[in-house]
């Protein structure tokens, strides 16, 4: 979050302090000091000089460029943000750059005005535009008619189209804004500008797939922008294009090598693509947990269980004992039901201390999934907040909770093809972890709809251990294990036999 008060007339050190930053944790970083000999005239003249020096070569990022003395606003989406501040001695101007939402630390540079665009472009990873762009003088509070006239006068100014689209969207005129975005896309733009208009157009019409494709194009055009790389990678993950997501994670990791979340994302993408991730030896709890997740995805449940327990040794109460729940899932899929129960009991003991009101859900779901369904239903009957969930599990044909309720109901009513289509649409809009939890449910629907090859392709990986309060997998448990066994019959008959034995062990009673 950017600091909200004006920083007019303060030196860079005070800028850092006022925004909560310091050299060790630079939330706000002085990126460039424009050489004072390049800046003459009044304060507004100097600001205008720097504005022109940046907006022209970086046309298409205009919505992100904030030139503010008395105030400022936060940049939107993934664009960079430039803030101009006068220095205390009035001899220069401090230029700050926020690299999109991450506000990551960019090195400090010093530049003369003619060279500032090239210097800033080298740091943010976007080559300045070489084609001259006309300087548009916007009236104060322009009307729609004035914006339309400016677009006719300056048809190659991305700034004009951005202002016009924002004007219409701000007034709830989505259809008109879509027409303007389509009009803008008839012009020729550099790759990044074109992608930004494609993102806007797809967002306006609610086209999730087109927006994801446009974000991917923007990320390719701007490899130094970490949030943009991660958005592109997540979009590819949602479309099951795990290997295609790997280069974007790599680009983000080059920019932020110490970012564990980026490293974890790269590891997940590689594992889900069927590749062996480049894992470093685990030292911390998070690293042991990650290694456990990767082993689980790859179906090495013994290694996953060991890693989860090693992580738990670092902090037994981490996330209310959820590491023991993950170890329980890994033990269960090895057919070690008694050992899995032991891990889950350790989890229940810790979970109850932090979430006493929800303990009935996690205990009931575990009873249900291990075959003790009568006990689960009896326990739920005494808990008004839990009973509706188990009523649904007993009779999913009566309808399930949104947003996947209609698909679950169709599956329970034997309408497998209809359910498969609905699940696929639902999953495509979920974050990676949520989508992975629903994949087995979709696989059951595909299998029952006669699309066994598609179901088996979906089950090439094992996903992540479901959270203990996740009811989605319980709807088709242990039917999903039967589908997995059928898919593994030729490639791994020993594992297929192990799963069938587990299904028999977990039969409802």
C-alpha positions in Angstrom: 0.0 0.0 0.0 1.4 3.4 -0.9 1.6 6.0 1.8 -1.4 8.4 1.4 -0.1 11.8 2.5 1.7 14.1 0.2 5.5 14.1 0.4 5.9 17.5 -1.1 9.2 19.1 -0.4 11.0 16.2 1.5 14.3 14.6 0.8 14.6 11.0 -0.3 15.6 9.7 3.2 12.4 11.2 4.7 10.4 9.8 1.8 11.6 6.3 2.8 10.8 6.9 6.4 7.4 8.4 5.8 6.3 5.4 3.8 7.6 2.9 6.3 10.6 1.9 4.3 14.3 1.6 5.0 17.4 0.3 3.2 16.7 -3.2 4.5 13.0 -3.2 3.6 12.5 -0.7 0.8 8.7 -0.3 0.4 9.4 3.0 -1.4 12.6 3.4 -3.3 14.2 6.5 -4.8 15.0 5.2 -8.3 16.4 8.2 -10.2 17.5 11.7 -9.5 17.2 13.8 -12.7 20.2 15.9 -13.2 19.4 19.5 -12.0 21.0 21.2 -15.0 18.3 19.6 -17.3 15.5 21.1 -15.3 14.9 24.8 -15.4 12.0 27.1 -14.8 9.1 26.8 -12.4 8.2 23.7 -10.4 5.4 22.9 -12.8 7.6 23.4 -15.8 10.1 20.9 -14.4 7.4 18.4 -13.7 6.0 18.8 -17.2 9.5 18.2 -18.7 9.9 14.9 -16.9 6.3 14.0 -17.6 6.9 14.4 -21.4 10.3 12.6 -21.1 8.5 9.5 -19.8 5.0 9.4 -21.1 6.1 9.7 -24.7 8.5 6.8 -24.8 6.3 4.7 -22.5 3.0 5.5 -24.2 0.6 2.7 -23.4 1.6 2.7 -19.7 0.0 6.1 -19.2 -2.6 4.9 -16.9 0.1 3.8 -14.5 2.2 7.0 -14.6 1.3 9.2 -11.6 2.7 12.7 -11.7 1.7 14.2 -8.4 2.9 17.0 -6.2 -0.1 17.7 -4.0 -1.4 14.1 -4.0 -1.3 10.7 -5.7 -3.3 7.6 -6.5 -2.5 4.0 -6.6 -1.7 2.3 -9.9 -4.1 -0.4 -11.0 -3.6 -3.9 -12.3 0.0 -4.8 -13.1 1.4 -1.6 -14.5 4.4 0.3 -13.0 3.8 3.5 -11.1 6.0 6.6 -11.5 5.8 9.3 -8.8 7.6 12.7 -9.2 8.7 14.5 -6.1 10.7 17.8 -5.9 13.8 17.7 -3.8 14.1 20.0 -0.8 16.8 22.2 -2.4 14.7 22.6 -5.6 17.7 21.6 -7.7 16.4 18.3 -8.9 13.4 15.9 -9.0 13.2 12.5 -7.3 11.6 9.8 -9.4 10.2 6.8 -7.6 9.0 3.7 -9.4 6.8 1.0 -8.0 6.9 -2.2 -10.0 3.2 -2.9 -9.9 1.7 -4.3 -6.8 4.9 -6.0 -5.6 6.7 -2.7 -5.0 9.9 -4.6 -5.4 13.3 -2.9 -4.9 14.7 -1.5 -8.1 18.3 -0.2 -8.1 18.9 3.5 -7.8 20.1 5.3 -11.0 21.0 8.8 -11.9 20.2 10.2 -15.4 20.2 13.3 -17.4 16.8 14.2 -18.9 17.4 13.1 -22.5 18.6 9.7 -21.2 16.1 9.1 -18.4 13.6 7.1 -20.5 16.4 4.6 -21.6 17.7 4.4 -18.0 14.3 3.8 -16.5 13.4 1.3 -19.3 16.5 -0.7 -18.6 15.5 -1.0 -14.9 11.8 -1.9 -15.4 12.5 -4.2 -18.3 10.4 -2.3 -21.0 12.2 -0.8 -24.0 11.2 2.8 -24.5 9.1 3.5 -27.6 11.0 4.9 -30.5 8.1 6.1 -32.6 7.2 9.8 -31.7 3.9 10.1 -30.0 1.9 13.3 -30.1 1.5 15.2 -26.8 -2.2 15.4 -26.1 -3.5 18.3 -24.0 -6.4 17.0 -22.1 -9.1 19.5 -20.9 -9.9 19.4 -17.2 -12.8 16.9 -16.6 -13.2 16.1 -20.3 -16.6 15.1 -21.7 -17.3 12.1 -23.8 -17.6 14.3 -26.9 -14.2 15.8 -26.2 -12.6 12.4 -25.7 -14.1 11.2 -29.0 -12.8 14.3 -30.7 -9.3 13.7 -29.3 -9.4 10.1 -30.6 -10.1 11.4 -34.0 -7.4 14.0 -33.8 -4.8 11.6 -32.2 -5.7 8.1 -33.4 -2.3 6.7 -32.4 -2.4 7.9 -28.8 -2.9 5.1 -26.4 -3.5 7.7 -23.6 -6.6 9.0 -25.3 -8.2 5.6 -25.7 -7.3 4.6 -22.1 -9.0 7.8 -20.9 -12.0 7.3 -23.0 -12.5 3.6 -21.9 -12.0 4.6 -18.3 -14.6 7.4 -18.7 -17.2 5.0 -20.0 -16.5 2.2 -17.5 -16.7 4.6 -14.6 -20.2 5.4 -15.7 -21.3 1.8 -16.0 -21.4 1.9 -19.8 -19.7 -1.4 -20.4 -21.0 -2.0 -23.9 -19.9 1.5 -25.1 -16.5 0.9 -23.4 -16.2 -2.4 -25.3 -16.8 -0.7 -28.6 -14.0 1.9 -27.9 -11.6 -0.9 -26.8 -12.4 -2.7 -30.1 -11.8 0.5 -32.0 -8.4 1.0 -30.2 -7.4 -2.5 -31.3 -7.9 -1.6 -34.9 -4.8 0.6 -34.6 -1.2 -0.8 -34.6 0.5 -0.8 -31.2 3.7 -2.2 -29.7 3.2 -5.6 -28.1 2.7 -4.4 -24.5 0.2 -1.7 -25.5 -1.8 -4.1 -27.6 -1.9 -6.6 -24.8 -3.2 -4.0 -22.4 -6.1 -3.0 -24.7 -6.8 -6.8 -25.2 -6.9 -7.2 -21.4 -9.3 -4.2 -21.1 -11.6 -5.5 -23.9 -11.7 -9.0 -22.5 -12.4 -7.8 -19.0 -15.2 -5.6 -20.2 -17.0 -8.4 -22.0 -16.2 -10.9 -19.2 -14.2 -13.2 -21.5 -12.0 -15.1 -19.0 -10.1 -17.1 -21.6 -9.3 -14.1 -23.7 -8.2 -12.0 -20.8 -5.9 -14.8 -19.7 -4.4 -15.0 -23.2 -3.9 -11.2 -23.2 -2.2 -11.3 -19.8 0.2 -14.0 -21.2 1.0 -11.8 -24.1 1.6 -8.8 -21.8 3.9 -10.9 -19.6 6.0 -12.0 -22.6 6.3 -8.3 -23.6 7.4 -7.3 -20.0 9.5 -10.1 -18.5 10.8 -7.9 -15.6 7.3 -7.4 -14.1 7.0 -10.1 -11.4 3.2 -9.7 -10.7 2.5 -9.9 -14.4 4.6 -13.1 -14.8 2.7 -14.7 -11.9 -0.7 -13.7 -13.3 0.3 -15.3 -16.6 1.5 -18.5 -14.9 -1.7 -18.8 -12.8 -3.8 -18.4 -16.0 -1.9 -21.1 -17.7 -2.2 -23.4 -14.7 -6.0 -22.9 -14.8 -6.0 -24.1 -18.4 -3.9 -27.1 -17.4 -0.9 -25.8 -19.4 1.6 -26.4 -16.6 4.7 -26.7 -18.7 3.8 -23.5 -20.5 3.7 -21.8 -17.1 7.2 -22.7 -16.2 9.0 -20.0 -18.3 6.9 -17.3 -16.5 7.8 -18.6 -13.1 11.5 -18.7 -14.2 11.3 -15.1 -15.3 9.8 -14.1 -11.9 12.4 -16.1 -10.0 15.2 -14.4 -11.9 13.9 -11.1 -10.7 13.1 -12.2 -7.2 15.4 -15.2 -6.4 14.6 -15.1 -2.7 10.8 -15.2 -3.2 9.8 -18.6 -1.8 6.2 -18.4 -3.3 7.6 -18.0 -6.8 10.0 -20.9 -6.2 7.1 -23.0 -4.9 5.0 -22.1 -8.0 7.8 -23.2 -10.3 8.1 -26.5 -8.4 4.3 -27.2 -8.6 4.2 -26.4 -12.3 7.0 -28.7 -13.1 5.6 -31.5 -10.9 2.1 -31.1 -12.4 3.6 -31.2 -15.9 5.2 -34.6 -15.1 8.7 -33.2 -14.8 11.0 -33.6 -11.9 11.2 -30.3 -10.1 14.6 -28.7 -9.4 14.3 -28.9 -5.6 16.9 -27.7 -3.1 17.6 -29.6 0.2 15.0 -28.7 2.7 16.0 -26.7 5.8 12.9 -24.7 6.9 9.4 -25.8 7.7 8.1 -24.3 4.4 10.7 -26.2 2.4 9.9 -29.6 4.1 6.2 -28.8 3.5 6.8 -28.0 -0.2 8.9 -31.2 -0.7 6.0 -33.1 0.8 3.5 -31.5 -1.6 5.7 -32.2 -4.6 6.1 -35.9 -3.5 2.3 -36.1 -3.0 1.6 -34.7 -6.5 4.0 -37.3 -7.9 2.3 -40.2 -6.0 5.3 -40.9 -3.7 3.2 -41.0 -0.5 5.8 -42.5 1.8 8.2 -39.5 1.0 5.3 -37.1 1.3 4.4 -38.4 4.7 8.0 -38.2 5.9 8.4 -34.7 4.7 5.1 -33.5 6.3 6.2 -35.0 9.7 9.6 -33.4 9.3 7.9 -30.1 8.8 5.7 -30.7 11.8 8.8 -31.2 14.0 9.8 -27.6 13.2 6.5 -26.3 14.5 3.9 -28.8 15.8 1.1 -26.2 16.0 1.7 -24.7 12.5 -1.7 -23.9 11.0 -3.4 -25.7 13.8 -1.7 -28.9 13.1 -2.6 -29.2 9.4 0.8 -30.8 8.6 -0.4 -33.9 10.6 -3.6 -33.9 8.5 -1.5 -33.9 5.3 0.6 -36.7 6.7 -2.7 -38.5 7.4 -3.8 -38.2 3.8 -0.4 -39.6 2.6 -0.7 -42.5 5.0 -4.2 -43.3 3.9 -3.2 -43.5 0.3 -0.6 -46.0 1.2 -3.4 -48.2 2.6 -2.2 -47.5 6.2 -5.6 -46.5 7.7 -4.6 -47.1 11.3 -1.5 -44.9 10.9 -3.5 -42.3 9.1 -6.0 -42.2 12.0 -3.1 -41.6 14.4 -1.9 -38.6 12.4 -5.4 -37.2 12.2 -6.0 -37.6 15.9 -2.9 -35.4 16.5 -4.4 -32.9 14.1 -7.8 -32.9 15.8 -6.2 -32.3 19.2 -4.4 -29.2 17.9 -7.3 -28.0 15.7 -9.8 -28.1 18.6 -7.6 -25.7 20.6 -7.8 -23.0 17.9 -11.2 -23.8 16.2 -13.4 -25.5 18.7 -16.6 -24.5 16.8 -15.4 -26.3 13.6 -14.0 -29.5 15.0 -17.2 -31.3 14.3 -16.8 -30.7 10.5 -13.2 -32.0 10.2 -13.9 -35.0 12.5 -17.1 -35.8 10.7 -15.6 -35.6 7.2 -12.7 -37.9 8.3 -15.2 -40.5 9.7 -17.2 -40.2 6.4 -14.2 -40.8 4.2 -12.8 -43.7 6.2 -16.1 -45.5 5.9 -17.7 -44.7 9.3 -20.6 -42.9 7.7 -23.2 -43.9 10.2 -21.0 -42.4 13.0 -20.5 -39.3 10.9 -24.2 -38.8 10.4 -25.0 -39.4 14.1 -22.3 -36.8 15.1 -23.7 -34.3 12.6 -27.3 -34.7 13.8 -26.3 -33.1 17.2 -24.6 -30.1 15.5 -27.0 -27.7 13.7 -24.2 -26.0 11.8 -22.8 -29.3 10.4 -26.0 -31.3 9.8 -26.9 -29.6 6.4 -23.5 -30.6 4.9 -23.9 -34.3 5.9 -27.6 -34.2 4.7 -26.1 -33.2 1.3 -23.4 -36.0 1.4 -26.1 -38.5 2.2 -28.3 -37.3 -0.7 -26.4 -35.1 -3.1 -29.2 -35.6 -5.7 -31.2 -33.1 -3.6 -28.9 -30.3 -4.5 -25.5 -29.1 -3.2 -24.0 -25.8 -2.0 -23.1 -23.2 -4.6 -21.3 -22.6 -6.9 -20.7 -26.3 -7.8 -24.1 -27.4 -6.4 -25.8 -27.9 -9.8 -22.9 -29.9 -11.2 -22.8 -32.1 -8.1 -26.6 -32.6 -8.3 -26.4 -33.6 -12.0 -23.6 -36.1 -11.2 -25.7 -37.6 -8.4 -28.7 -37.9 -10.7 -26.7 -39.8 -13.3 -26.3 -36.9 -15.7 -22.6 -37.4 -16.0 -22.0 -35.5 -19.3 -23.9 -32.4 -18.0 -21.9 -32.6 -14.7 -18.6 -32.9 -16.5 -19.2 -29.8 -18.6 -20.4 -27.8 -15.5 -17.4 -28.9 -13.5 -14.9 -28.0 -16.2 -16.3 -24.5 -16.4 -16.3 -24.1 -12.6 -12.7 -25.4 -12.2 -11.4 -23.1 -15.0 -12.1 -20.1 -12.9 -10.6 -21.3 -9.7 -7.1 -20.7 -8.3 -4.7 -23.6 -8.8 -5.1 -25.2 -5.4 -8.9 -25.1 -5.5 -8.9 -26.5 -9.0 -6.7 -29.4 -8.0 -9.1 -30.4 -5.3 -12.0 -30.6 -7.7 -10.1 -32.4 -10.5 -10.9 -35.9 -9.0 -14.6 -35.0 -9.0 -14.4 -33.9 -12.6 -12.6 -37.2 -13.4 -15.4 -39.2 -12.0 -17.9 -37.3 -14.1 -15.8 -37.8 -17.2 -15.4 -41.5 -16.6 -19.1 -42.0 -16.0 -19.8 -40.0 -19.2 -17.7 -42.5 -21.2 -14.7 -40.2 -21.5 -12.2 -42.5 -19.8 -9.2 -41.2 -21.7 -9.9 -37.6 -20.6 -10.5 -38.7 -17.0 -7.1 -40.6 -17.0 -5.3 -37.6 -18.5 -6.7 -35.4 -15.7 -5.5 -38.0 -13.1 -1.9 -38.2 -14.2 -1.0 -36.3 -11.1 -2.4 -36.7 -7.6 -3.0 -33.1 -6.8 -2.5 -31.7 -3.3 -3.8 -33.2 -0.1 -7.3 -31.9 0.5 -7.8 -29.5 3.4 -9.4 -31.4 6.3 -12.5 -29.3 6.1 -12.9 -29.7 2.3 -16.1 -31.5 1.5 -15.7 -31.6 -2.3 -13.7 -34.9 -2.5 -16.1 -36.5 0.0 -18.9 -36.4 -2.5 -17.2 -39.0 -4.8 -15.1 -40.8 -2.2 -14.0 -43.5 -2.6 -15.3 -43.7 -6.2 -12.5 -41.5 -7.4 -10.0 -44.2 -6.2 -11.8 -46.7 -8.4 -11.4 -44.4 -11.4 -7.7 -44.0 -10.6 -7.2 -47.7 -10.3 -8.8 -48.2 -13.7 -6.5 -45.6 -15.2 -3.4 -47.3 -13.7 -4.3 -50.8 -14.7 -1.8 -51.0 -17.5 0.9 -48.6 -16.4 1.1 -49.5 -12.7 -0.9 -52.7 -11.9 0.6 -52.9 -8.4 -0.7 -49.4 -7.5 -4.0 -50.2 -9.1 -4.3 -53.3 -6.9 -3.4 -51.3 -3.8 -6.1 -48.7 -4.6 -8.8 -51.4 -5.0 -7.8 -52.9 -1.7 -8.1 -49.5 -0.1 -11.6 -49.0 -1.7 -12.7 -52.3 -0.1 -11.3 -51.2 3.2 -13.2 -47.8 3.1 -16.6 -49.2 2.1 -19.4 -47.4 4.0 -20.5 -49.0 7.2 
